[in-house]
Amino acid sequence: FFSSRRRHTRYIGDWSSDVCSSDLTFITQSASFNAIPNASYFITGNSVTVTLPPTPPNNTFVTVCNGTASITGCVIARYSTAYTIMGSATDLTVDTQYFSVTLVYRSQTADWILV
């Protein structure tokens, strides 16, 4: 990814803020849904289950953000038991206000990893 905007950092070699929020597109979801590969979601409802994509290619990502303090109980679910999240054969429950998580799929291990 290369941003067309100039860098917004003060330090040489600091790429942490190279991507501007205006470069990102989020899909707003208020109810449970099936995620599509390489998409970012903004969750606005309670007890939302995000089901990760089936048969994802290597390096597929899914980003899930909760920007509302009152939201609770977001579940990031594996599409099938053939997949893991961080090596665990369980779904990931996120019950934190203002969370943001990106998962990347590694086909070599059939594992979604948090980045």
Secondary structure by P-SEA (a helix, b strand, c coil): cccccccccccccccccccccccbbbbbbccccccccbbbbbbcccbbbbbcccccccbbbbbbbbcccccccccccccccccccccccbbbbbcccbbbbbbbbbccccccccc
